[in-house]
Amino acid sequence: MSGFLGYLHAIRLFQSGLVFAGCTTIICAGLTFSTATMVRSNGILAGIPFLVEAVTTLLAMFSQGLSASRVFQLASIVFAGLLVACGMVYPQGLAYKDYCYGRATETRRPWCNQTIPSIFTWVQSHYWNVGPFRYWTVSNLPLFILAAPTLSVLIYSAVDVLRRPQFLSLETQQAPATSSAGKRALLSLALPQLVLAVLALTSYHVQIITRLSSGYPLWYIWLATELQTEPKRSSVVIRWMVIYGLVQAGLYASFLPPA
């Protein structure tokens, strides 16, 4: 969550012409995401905002010309994105060094010989049966029902913001539309959330989305805005969050789903 907030603050600083402060802030955001990715692989989705911003900055350099500020801005964004990637690669490298490097072929673990030797994907697939549609069984239907409200909010809020970004405009009431920077910021928040929800629905143990969702700020912002425009509908979601928070605490403490 703090990484996304840092990223948005960096974009604001860039738009205000405070390039050095923006560069420093976005690198700090990348470092935060990198640390998160080391302990939870879905953190790699946080690289999407940096990719969006890097492509946008690069296109601006082609269309509006080179400048020192744009070069520094692009360099800091790319570096921050690489930090996120390092958060995924570093633990994999340590595992490869310990279990694969220098060992005879017959003593190496199966994942060592894969094209991309990833201990994480192999363990997830081999021991936890994680993979596309593997979780889609009748016995797991209660878990899909458990995750359905969270998935619905994540997907609907992300798609809604992508369709009408002006809904969450940070501009003044008189502004006719959200600025390009504002739309880009919302896109950067919506895409990781939407990808996470789709992956949880198709490939993950679906019940973990009830915990993973807490780290994505867009649906909170969307819900807060909905409270102002559609209070009856959004209040139902708020009640569900409060009730489920209590229920989940008991389930989690008992090592039951969504643990």
TORVEXKE-704994 format. One line per 3 residues: number of its first residue (from 1); their letters; for each residue x, y, z negated of N, C-alpha, C. Coordinates in nm, 2 decimals, m for minus. Layout:
BEGIN
NUM) a) X Y Z X Y Z X Y Z ~ ...
//
This chain:
BEGIN
1) msg) 0.08 m0.12 0.00 0.00 0.00 0.00 0.09 0.13 0.00 ~ 0.19 0.13 m0.09 0.28 0.25 m0.10 0.35 0.27 0.03 ~ 0.38 0.16 0.11 0.45 0.17 0.23 0.37 0.24 0.34
4) flg) 0.24 0.21 0.34 0.15 0.27 0.44 0.13 0.42 0.40 ~ 0.12 0.45 0.27 0.11 0.59 0.23 0.23 0.67 0.27 ~ 0.35 0.61 0.25 0.48 0.67 0.29 0.48 0.69 0.44
7) ylh) 0.44 0.60 0.51 0.44 0.61 0.66 0.35 0.73 0.70 ~ 0.23 0.74 0.65 0.14 0.85 0.68 0.20 0.98 0.64 ~ 0.26 0.98 0.53 0.32 1.11 0.49 0.44 1.15 0.58
10) air) 0.51 1.05 0.63 0.62 1.08 0.72 0.57 1.14 0.85 ~ 0.45 1.08 0.90 0.39 1.13 1.02 0.35 1.28 1.00 ~ 0.29 1.31 0.89 0.26 1.45 0.86 0.38 1.54 0.86
13) lfq) 0.49 1.49 0.80 0.61 1.57 0.80 0.66 1.60 0.94 ~ 0.66 1.50 1.02 0.70 1.51 1.16 0.62 1.62 1.23 ~ 0.49 1.61 1.21 0.40 1.70 1.28 0.42 1.84 1.23
16) sgl) 0.46 1.86 1.10 0.49 1.99 1.05 0.63 2.05 1.08 ~ 0.71 1.97 1.16 0.84 2.01 1.20 0.95 1.98 1.10 ~ 0.91 1.91 0.99 1.01 1.88 0.88 1.08 1.75 0.92
19) vfa) 1.17 1.75 1.02 1.22 1.63 1.08 1.30 1.55 0.98 ~ 1.39 1.62 0.91 1.48 1.55 0.81 1.40 1.48 0.70 ~ 1.30 1.55 0.65 1.22 1.49 0.54 1.14 1.38 0.60
22) gct) 1.09 1.39 0.72 1.01 1.28 0.79 1.10 1.16 0.81 ~ 1.22 1.18 0.85 1.31 1.07 0.88 1.34 0.99 0.75 ~ 1.37 1.07 0.64 1.40 1.01 0.51 1.28 0.93 0.46
25) tii) 1.16 0.99 0.47 1.04 0.93 0.42 1.00 0.80 0.50 ~ 1.02 0.80 0.63 0.98 0.69 0.71 1.08 0.57 0.69 ~ 1.20 0.60 0.66 1.30 0.50 0.63 1.27 0.44 0.50
28) cag) 1.23 0.52 0.40 1.19 0.47 0.27 1.06 0.38 0.28 ~ 0.97 0.42 0.37 0.85 0.33 0.40 0.89 0.20 0.46 ~ 0.99 0.20 0.55 1.04 0.08 0.61 1.10 m0.01 0.51
31) ltf) 1.18 0.05 0.42 1.25 m0.03 0.31 1.14 m0.09 0.22 ~ 1.04 m0.02 0.19 0.93 m0.07 0.11 0.86 m0.19 0.17 ~ 0.83 m0.18 0.30 0.77 m0.29 0.38 0.87 m0.41 0.39
34) sta) 1.00 m0.38 0.40 1.10 m0.48 0.41 1.10 m0.57 0.29 ~ 1.10 m0.50 0.17 1.10 m0.57 0.04 0.97 m0.66 0.03 ~ 0.86 m0.60 0.07 0.73 m0.68 0.07 0.74 m0.80 0.16
37) tmv) 0.80 m0.79 0.28 0.80 m0.90 0.37 0.89 m1.01 0.33 ~ 0.99 m0.98 0.25 1.08 m1.08 0.19 1.00 m1.18 0.10 ~ 0.90 m1.13 0.04 0.82 m1.22 m0.06 0.69 m1.26 0.00
40) rsn) 0.64 m1.19 0.11 0.51 m1.23 0.16 0.52 m1.20 0.31 ~ 0.52 m1.31 0.39 0.55 m1.30 0.54 0.45 m1.21 0.61 ~ 0.33 m1.19 0.56 0.23 m1.11 0.64 0.28 m0.96 0.64
43) gil) 0.38 m0.93 0.56 0.43 m0.80 0.56 0.49 m0.76 0.69 ~ 0.52 m0.86 0.77 0.58 m0.83 0.91 0.48 m0.75 0.99 ~ 0.35 m0.76 0.96 0.25 m0.69 1.04 0.27 m0.54 1.02
46) agi) 0.34 m0.50 0.91 0.37 m0.36 0.89 0.46 m0.30 0.99 ~ 0.52 m0.39 1.07 0.60 m0.34 1.18 0.52 m0.27 1.29 ~ 0.39 m0.30 1.30 0.31 m0.25 1.40 0.30 m0.10 1.40
49) pfl) 0.28 m0.03 1.29 0.28 0.11 1.29 0.41 0.18 1.34 ~ 0.52 0.12 1.31 0.65 0.17 1.35 0.66 0.15 1.51 ~ 0.61 0.04 1.56 0.61 0.02 1.70 0.53 0.12 1.77
52) vea) 0.41 0.14 1.72 0.32 0.24 1.78 0.39 0.38 1.78 ~ 0.44 0.42 1.67 0.51 0.55 1.66 0.63 0.56 1.75 ~ 0.71 0.45 1.76 0.83 0.45 1.84 0.79 0.47 1.99
55) vtt) 0.69 0.39 2.03 0.65 0.40 2.17 0.60 0.54 2.20 ~ 0.52 0.60 2.11 0.47 0.74 2.13 0.58 0.84 2.14 ~ 0.67 0.83 2.05 0.79 0.92 2.05 0.87 0.91 2.18
58) lla) 0.89 0.78 2.22 0.97 0.76 2.34 0.90 0.82 2.47 ~ 0.77 0.80 2.47 0.69 0.86 2.58 0.69 1.01 2.58 ~ 0.69 1.07 2.46 0.70 1.22 2.45 0.84 1.27 2.50
61) mfs) 0.94 1.19 2.47 1.08 1.22 2.52 1.08 1.22 2.67 ~ 1.01 1.13 2.74 1.01 1.12 2.88 0.93 1.24 2.94 ~ 0.82 1.27 2.88 0.72 1.37 2.94 0.76 1.51 2.90
64) qgl) 0.82 1.53 2.78 0.84 1.66 2.73 0.99 1.70 2.72 ~ 1.07 1.60 2.75 1.22 1.63 2.75 1.28 1.59 2.62 ~ 1.41 1.57 2.62 1.49 1.53 2.51 1.51 1.66 2.42
67) sas) 1.52 1.63 2.29 1.55 1.73 2.19 1.62 1.65 2.07 ~ 1.70 1.73 2.00 1.76 1.66 1.88 1.66 1.61 1.78 ~ 1.56 1.68 1.76 1.46 1.64 1.66 1.39 1.51 1.70
70) rvf) 1.36 1.50 1.83 1.29 1.38 1.88 1.39 1.26 1.87 ~ 1.51 1.28 1.90 1.61 1.17 1.90 1.63 1.12 1.75 ~ 1.64 1.21 1.66 1.65 1.17 1.52 1.52 1.10 1.47
73) qla) 1.41 1.16 1.52 1.28 1.10 1.48 1.27 0.95 1.53 ~ 1.30 0.93 1.66 1.30 0.80 1.72 1.39 0.71 1.65 ~ 1.52 0.75 1.62 1.62 0.67 1.56 1.57 0.62 1.42
76) siv) 1.51 0.71 1.34 1.47 0.68 1.21 1.35 0.58 1.21 ~ 1.26 0.60 1.31 1.15 0.51 1.33 1.19 0.37 1.36 ~ 1.29 0.36 1.46 1.34 0.23 1.50 1.41 0.16 1.39
79) fag) 1.49 0.24 1.31 1.57 0.18 1.20 1.47 0.13 1.09 ~ 1.36 0.21 1.07 1.26 0.16 0.97 1.20 0.03 1.01 ~ 1.17 0.02 1.15 1.11 m0.10 1.20 1.20 m0.22 1.19
82) llv) 1.33 m0.19 1.21 1.43 m0.30 1.20 1.44 m0.35 1.05 ~ 1.42 m0.25 0.96 1.42 m0.29 0.82 1.31 m0.39 0.79 ~ 1.19 m0.36 0.85 1.08 m0.46 0.83 1.12 m0.59 0.88
85) acg) 1.18 m0.60 1.00 1.22 m0.72 1.06 1.32 m0.79 0.98 ~ 1.41 m0.72 0.92 1.51 m0.78 0.83 1.45 m0.85 0.71 ~ 1.34 m0.79 0.67 1.27 m0.86 0.55 1.22 m0.99 0.59
88) mvy) 1.20 m1.02 0.71 1.16 m1.16 0.76 1.28 m1.24 0.79 ~ 1.38 m1.18 0.85 1.49 m1.26 0.90 1.59 m1.30 0.79 ~ 1.61 m1.21 0.69 1.71 m1.24 0.59 1.68 m1.37 0.51
91) pqg) 1.56 m1.39 0.46 1.54 m1.51 0.38 1.55 m1.64 0.47 ~ 1.51 m1.62 0.60 1.52 m1.73 0.70 1.67 m1.76 0.72 ~ 1.75 m1.66 0.73 1.90 m1.68 0.75 1.96 m1.75 0.63
94) lay) 1.92 m1.71 0.51 1.97 m1.78 0.39 1.94 m1.92 0.39 ~ 1.81 m1.95 0.42 1.77 m2.09 0.43 1.84 m2.17 0.53 ~ 1.86 m2.11 0.65 1.94 m2.18 0.75 2.08 m2.21 0.71
97) kdy) 2.14 m2.11 0.64 2.28 m2.13 0.59 2.29 m2.25 0.49 ~ 2.19 m2.26 0.40 2.19 m2.36 0.30 2.15 m2.50 0.35 ~ 2.06 m2.51 0.44 2.00 m2.64 0.48 2.05 m2.69 0.62
100) cyg) 2.10 m2.60 0.70 2.13 m2.64 0.84 2.27 m2.62 0.88 ~ 2.33 m2.50 0.85 2.46 m2.47 0.90 2.57 m2.57 0.84 ~ 2.64 m2.62 0.94 2.76 m2.71 0.90 2.72 m2.85 0.87
103) rat) 2.59 m2.89 0.88 2.55 m3.02 0.84 2.54 m3.11 0.96 ~ 2.55 m3.24 0.94 2.54 m3.33 1.05 2.39 m3.34 1.09 ~ 2.37 m3.37 1.22 2.24 m3.36 1.28 2.14 m3.45 1.20
106) etr) 2.19 m3.57 1.16 2.10 m3.67 1.09 2.06 m3.62 0.95 ~ 2.14 m3.53 0.89 2.10 m3.48 0.76 2.03 m3.35 0.76 ~ 2.01 m3.29 0.87 1.95 m3.16 0.88 1.80 m3.18 0.87
109) rpw) 1.73 m3.08 0.82 1.58 m3.08 0.81 1.53 m3.06 0.96 ~ 1.41 m3.11 0.99 1.36 m3.10 1.12 1.35 m2.96 1.18 ~ 1.32 m2.86 1.09 1.31 m2.72 1.14 1.44 m2.66 1.19
112) cnq) 1.55 m2.72 1.14 1.68 m2.67 1.18 1.70 m2.68 1.33 ~ 1.64 m2.78 1.40 1.66 m2.80 1.54 1.56 m2.73 1.63 ~ 1.47 m2.65 1.57 1.37 m2.58 1.65 1.43 m2.47 1.73
115) tip) 1.37 m2.43 1.83 1.42 m2.31 1.91 1.44 m2.19 1.83 ~ 1.34 m2.16 1.75 1.35 m2.05 1.65 1.34 m2.12 1.51 ~ 1.45 m2.15 1.45 1.45 m2.23 1.32 1.40 m2.15 1.20
118) sif) 1.27 m2.16 1.18 1.21 m2.09 1.07 1.16 m2.19 0.96 ~ 1.22 m2.18 0.84 1.18 m2.27 0.73 1.04 m2.23 0.69 ~ 1.00 m2.11 0.70 0.87 m2.06 0.65 0.76 m2.13 0.74
121) twv) 0.77 m2.12 0.87 0.66 m2.17 0.95 0.65 m2.32 0.94 ~ 0.77 m2.39 0.93 0.77 m2.53 0.92 0.71 m2.58 0.79 ~ 0.75 m2.52 0.68 0.69 m2.56 0.55 0.54 m2.53 0.55
124) qsh) 0.50 m2.42 0.60 0.35 m2.39 0.61 0.28 m2.49 0.69 ~ 0.34 m2.53 0.80 0.27 m2.63 0.89 0.28 m2.77 0.83 ~ 0.39 m2.81 0.78 0.42 m2.95 0.74 0.35 m2.98 0.61
127) ywn) 0.36 m2.89 0.51 0.31 m2.92 0.38 0.17 m2.86 0.35 ~ 0.14 m2.75 0.41 0.01 m2.68 0.38 m0.09 m2.69 0.50 ~ m0.05 m2.75 0.61 m0.13 m2.77 0.72 m0.19 m2.63 0.78
130) vgp) m0.10 m2.53 0.78 m0.13 m2.40 0.83 m0.11 m2.40 0.98 ~ m0.20 m2.35 1.06 m0.19 m2.35 1.20 m0.32 m2.31 1.26 ~ m0.32 m2.28 1.39 m0.45 m2.24 1.46 m0.56 m2.34 1.44
133) fry) m0.67 m2.30 1.38 m0.79 m2.38 1.37 m0.78 m2.51 1.29 ~ m0.66 m2.53 1.22 m0.65 m2.65 1.14 m0.74 m2.65 1.01 ~ m0.77 m2.53 0.97 m0.85 m2.51 0.85 m1.00 m2.52 0.88
136) wtv) m1.03 m2.53 1.01 m1.17 m2.53 1.05 m1.23 m2.67 1.03 ~ m1.26 m2.71 0.91 m1.32 m2.84 0.88 m1.44 m2.82 0.79 ~ m1.53 m2.92 0.79 m1.65 m2.91 0.72 m1.63 m2.89 0.57
139) snl) m1.52 m2.96 0.52 m1.49 m2.96 0.38 m1.45 m2.82 0.33 ~ m1.39 m2.74 0.43 m1.35 m2.60 0.39 m1.45 m2.50 0.41 ~ m1.57 m2.54 0.45 m1.68 m2.44 0.48 m1.71 m2.35 0.36
142) plf) m1.71 m2.40 0.23 m1.73 m2.31 0.12 m1.62 m2.20 0.11 ~ m1.50 m2.23 0.15 m1.39 m2.13 0.14 m1.42 m2.02 0.25 ~ m1.47 m2.06 0.36 m1.50 m1.96 0.46 m1.62 m1.87 0.41
145) ila) m1.71 m1.93 0.34 m1.82 m1.85 0.29 m1.77 m1.76 0.18 ~ m1.67 m1.80 0.10 m1.61 m1.72 0.00 m1.54 m1.60 0.06 ~ m1.47 m1.62 0.17 m1.39 m1.52 0.24 m1.48 m1.43 0.33
148) apt) m1.60 m1.47 0.36 m1.68 m1.40 0.46 m1.70 m1.25 0.43 ~ m1.74 m1.21 0.31 m1.76 m1.07 0.29 m1.63 m0.99 0.31 ~ m1.52 m1.04 0.26 m1.39 m0.96 0.28 m1.35 m0.95 0.43
151) lsv) m1.37 m1.07 0.50 m1.34 m1.07 0.65 m1.43 m0.97 0.72 ~ m1.55 m0.97 0.68 m1.65 m0.88 0.75 m1.61 m0.73 0.73 ~ m1.58 m0.70 0.61 m1.54 m0.56 0.58 m1.41 m0.52 0.66
154) liy) m1.31 m0.61 0.66 m1.19 m0.58 0.72 m1.20 m0.56 0.87 ~ m1.27 m0.66 0.93 m1.29 m0.65 1.08 m1.38 m0.54 1.12 ~ m1.49 m0.52 1.05 m1.59 m0.41 1.09 m1.53 m0.28 1.07
157) sav) m1.46 m0.25 0.96 m1.40 m0.12 0.94 m1.29 m0.09 1.04 ~ m1.21 m0.19 1.07 m1.10 m0.17 1.17 m1.16 m0.14 1.31 ~ m1.25 m0.22 1.35 m1.31 m0.20 1.48 m1.39 m0.06 1.49
160) dvl) m1.46 m0.03 1.38 m1.53 0.10 1.37 m1.44 0.22 1.39 ~ m1.32 0.21 1.32 m1.23 0.32 1.33 m1.16 0.33 1.47 ~ m1.14 0.21 1.53 m1.08 0.21 1.66 m1.18 0.27 1.76
163) rrp) m1.31 0.24 1.74 m1.41 0.29 1.83 m1.44 0.44 1.82 ~ m1.44 0.49 1.69 m1.47 0.63 1.67 m1.38 0.68 1.56 ~ m1.25 0.71 1.60 m1.15 0.76 1.50 m1.19 0.89 1.44
166) qfl) m1.28 0.97 1.50 m1.32 1.10 1.45 m1.40 1.08 1.32 ~ m1.45 0.96 1.30 m1.53 0.93 1.18 m1.44 0.95 1.05 ~ m1.31 0.92 1.06 m1.22 0.94 0.95 m1.13 1.06 0.97
169) sle) m1.17 1.15 1.05 m1.09 1.27 1.08 m1.05 1.34 0.96 ~ m0.92 1.38 0.95 m0.87 1.46 0.84 m0.87 1.61 0.88 ~ m0.92 1.63 1.00 m0.93 1.77 1.04 m1.04 1.85 0.97
172) tqq) m1.05 1.97 1.00 m1.16 2.05 0.94 m1.29 2.02 1.01 ~ m1.40 2.06 0.95 m1.53 2.04 1.01 m1.55 2.10 1.14 ~ m1.47 2.22 1.16 m1.49 2.29 1.29 m1.41 2.22 1.40
175) apa) m1.32 2.13 1.37 m1.23 2.07 1.47 m1.32 1.98 1.56 ~ m1.31 1.99 1.69 m1.40 1.91 1.78 m1.36 1.76 1.78 ~ m1.24 1.73 1.75 m1.20 1.59 1.75 m1.08 1.57 1.67
178) tss) m1.05 1.45 1.64 m0.93 1.42 1.56 m0.81 1.44 1.65 ~ m0.70 1.50 1.60 m0.58 1.52 1.67 m0.52 1.39 1.72 ~ m0.43 1.40 1.82 m0.37 1.28 1.87 m0.29 1.21 1.77
181) agk) m0.22 1.29 1.68 m0.14 1.23 1.57 m0.24 1.16 1.47 ~ m0.35 1.22 1.44 m0.45 1.16 1.35 m0.50 1.03 1.41 ~ m0.53 1.03 1.54 m0.58 0.91 1.60 m0.47 0.80 1.60
184) ral) m0.35 0.84 1.62 m0.24 0.74 1.62 m0.22 0.68 1.48 ~ m0.23 0.77 1.38 m0.22 0.72 1.24 m0.33 0.62 1.21 ~ m0.45 0.65 1.25 m0.56 0.56 1.22 m0.54 0.43 1.30
187) lsl) m0.49 0.44 1.42 m0.46 0.32 1.50 m0.36 0.23 1.43 ~ m0.26 0.30 1.37 m0.15 0.23 1.30 m0.20 0.16 1.17 ~ m0.30 0.21 1.12 m0.36 0.15 1.00 m0.46 0.04 1.04
190) alp) m0.53 0.06 1.15 m0.64 m0.04 1.19 m0.58 m0.17 1.25 ~ m0.47 m0.16 1.33 m0.42 m0.27 1.40 m0.37 m0.38 1.30 ~ m0.28 m0.35 1.21 m0.23 m0.45 1.11 m0.35 m0.52 1.04
193) qlv) m0.45 m0.44 0.99 m0.56 m0.49 0.92 m0.64 m0.59 1.01 ~ m0.66 m0.55 1.13 m0.74 m0.63 1.22 m0.67 m0.76 1.26 ~ m0.54 m0.75 1.28 m0.46 m0.87 1.31 m0.46 m0.97 1.19
196) lav) m0.44 m0.91 1.07 m0.44 m1.00 0.95 m0.58 m1.07 0.94 ~ m0.69 m1.00 0.96 m0.82 m1.06 0.94 m0.84 m1.18 1.05 ~ m0.79 m1.15 1.17 m0.81 m1.25 1.27 m0.72 m1.38 1.24
199) lal) m0.60 m1.35 1.20 m0.51 m1.46 1.16 m0.56 m1.54 1.04 ~ m0.62 m1.47 0.94 m0.68 m1.54 0.83 m0.79 m1.63 0.87 ~ m0.87 m1.58 0.96 m0.99 m1.65 1.01 m0.95 m1.77 1.09
202) tsy) m0.85 m1.76 1.17 m0.81 m1.87 1.27 m0.70 m1.96 1.22 ~ m0.60 m1.91 1.14 m0.48 m1.98 1.11 m0.44 m2.00 0.97 ~ m0.48 m1.91 0.88 m0.44 m1.92 0.74 m0.53 m2.00 0.66
205) hvq) m0.50 m2.03 0.53 m0.59 m2.07 0.43 m0.68 m1.95 0.41 ~ m0.80 m1.96 0.46 m0.88 m1.83 0.48 m0.91 m1.76 0.34 ~ m0.92 m1.84 0.23 m0.95 m1.78 0.11 m0.85 m1.67 0.06
208) iit) m0.73 m1.68 0.11 m0.63 m1.59 0.06 m0.65 m1.44 0.10 ~ m0.74 m1.43 0.20 m0.77 m1.29 0.25 m0.83 m1.21 0.14 ~ m0.89 m1.27 0.04 m0.95 m1.19 m0.07 m0.85 m1.12 m0.15
211) rls) m0.72 m1.18 m0.15 m0.61 m1.11 m0.22 m0.53 m1.02 m0.12 ~ m0.50 m1.07 0.00 m0.42 m1.00 0.09 m0.48 m0.87 0.13 ~ m0.61 m0.86 0.13 m0.68 m0.74 0.18 m0.65 m0.62 0.09
214) sgy) m0.61 m0.64 m0.03 m0.59 m0.53 m0.13 m0.47 m0.44 m0.09 ~ m0.39 m0.49 0.00 m0.27 m0.42 0.04 m0.29 m0.33 0.17 ~ m0.41 m0.33 0.22 m0.44 m0.25 0.34 m0.53 m0.14 0.32
217) plw) m0.49 m0.01 0.33 m0.56 0.10 0.28 m0.68 0.15 0.37 ~ m0.68 0.10 0.50 m0.79 0.16 0.59 m0.93 0.13 0.54 ~ m0.95 0.01 0.50 m1.09 m0.02 0.46 m1.14 0.05 0.34
220) yiw) m1.04 0.09 0.25 m1.08 0.17 0.13 m1.12 0.31 0.18 ~ m1.04 0.36 0.27 m1.07 0.50 0.32 m1.21 0.50 0.40 ~ m1.22 0.39 0.48 m1.35 0.38 0.55 m1.47 0.37 0.46
223) lat) m1.45 0.29 0.36 m1.56 0.27 0.26 m1.59 0.40 0.19 ~ m1.49 0.47 0.15 m1.51 0.60 0.08 m1.59 0.70 0.17 ~ m1.55 0.70 0.30 m1.63 0.78 0.39 m1.77 0.74 0.41
226) elq) m1.79 0.61 0.42 m1.92 0.55 0.43 m2.01 0.59 0.31 ~ m1.95 0.60 0.19 m2.03 0.64 0.07 m2.09 0.77 0.09 ~ m2.03 0.86 0.17 m2.08 0.99 0.19 m2.19 1.00 0.30
229) tep) m2.18 0.90 0.39 m2.27 0.91 0.51 m2.38 0.80 0.50 ~ m2.34 0.68 0.45 m2.44 0.57 0.43 m2.43 0.51 0.29 ~ m2.47 0.59 0.19 m2.45 0.55 0.05 m2.52 0.42 0.01
232) krs) m2.64 0.39 0.07 m2.71 0.27 0.03 m2.63 0.14 0.08 ~ m2.59 0.15 0.20 m2.53 0.03 0.26 m2.39 0.01 0.20 ~ m2.31 0.11 0.18 m2.18 0.10 0.12 m2.18 0.07 m0.02
235) svv) m2.29 0.11 m0.10 m2.29 0.08 m0.24 m2.31 m0.07 m0.26 ~ m2.36 m0.14 m0.16 m2.37 m0.29 m0.17 m2.23 m0.35 m0.17 ~ m2.14 m0.30 m0.09 m2.01 m0.34 m0.09 m1.93 m0.32 m0.22
238) irw) m1.96 m0.20 m0.27 m1.89 m0.16 m0.40 m1.94 m0.26 m0.51 ~ m2.07 m0.29 m0.52 m2.12 m0.38 m0.62 m2.05 m0.52 m0.60 ~ m2.05 m0.56 m0.47 m1.98 m0.69 m0.45 m1.84 m0.69 m0.49
241) mvi) m1.76 m0.58 m0.47 m1.62 m0.58 m0.51 m1.61 m0.59 m0.66 ~ m1.69 m0.52 m0.74 m1.69 m0.53 m0.88 m1.72 m0.67 m0.93 ~ m1.83 m0.72 m0.88 m1.87 m0.86 m0.93 m1.76 m0.96 m0.89
244) ygl) m1.72 m0.95 m0.76 m1.62 m1.05 m0.72 m1.49 m1.04 m0.79 ~ m1.45 m0.92 m0.82 m1.33 m0.90 m0.90 m1.33 m0.97 m1.03 ~ m1.44 m0.97 m1.10 m1.45 m1.05 m1.22 m1.45 m1.20 m1.20
247) vqa) m1.53 m1.24 m1.10 m1.53 m1.38 m1.06 m1.39 m1.43 m1.02 ~ m1.33 m1.36 m0.93 m1.20 m1.40 m0.88 m1.09 m1.41 m1.00 ~ m1.10 m1.32 m1.09 m1.01 m1.33 m1.21 m1.02 m1.46 m1.28
250) gly) m1.14 m1.51 m1.30 m1.17 m1.64 m1.36 m1.12 m1.75 m1.28 ~ m1.15 m1.75 m1.15 m1.11 m1.85 m1.06 m0.96 m1.86 m1.05 ~ m0.89 m1.75 m1.03 m0.75 m1.74 m1.02 m0.68 m1.80 m1.14
253) asf) m0.73 m1.76 m1.26 m0.67 m1.80 m1.39 m0.69 m1.95 m1.40 ~ m0.78 m2.01 m1.34 m0.81 m2.16 m1.34 m0.74 m2.23 m1.23 ~ m0.66 m2.16 m1.15 m0.59 m2.22 m1.03 m0.69 m2.28 m0.93
256) lpp) m0.81 m2.21 m0.92 m0.91 m2.25 m0.82 m0.91 m2.15 m0.71 ~ m0.96 m2.18 m0.59 m0.97 m2.09 m0.48 m1.04 m1.96 m0.53 ~ m0.98 m1.84 m0.49 m0.88 m1.82 m0.39 m0.73 m1.82 m0.44
259) a) m0.70 m1.89 m0.54 m0.56 m1.90 m0.58 m0.47 m1.96 m0.48
//
